């Protein structure tokens, strides 16, 4: 993950954690016997991001969308062609995943969207 993506995630989490009143869908609920009422405990930043990845309703509510997907072998070859071969038509690659792994070609695309700003990175 790059610095720009981390800043976007930090901004989204800060917005979430600054909320004064939470409900059961927004956080952990402590049902301690010693407490007469439920206590709402905000998610950690990691839990918040994970919840945005896996729960579309939660993600939409907080305006943070995090998508991760594996790149196909063809997409990885295209990435190699653009970023390593400089789009040189004489240097086309048709490598298998093993060969792409040996060259440290990314295998995953991560897309983060928050406040109408989208940032993509490859891992």
Secondary structure, DSSP 8 states (H G I E B T S, - for coil): --HHHHHHHHHHHHHHHT-S---TTTEEEE--TT-SS-EEEE--HHHHHHHHHH-HHHHHHHTEEEEEEE--HHHHHHHHHHHTSTT-GGG-----HHHHHHTT---EEEEEEETTEEEEEE-
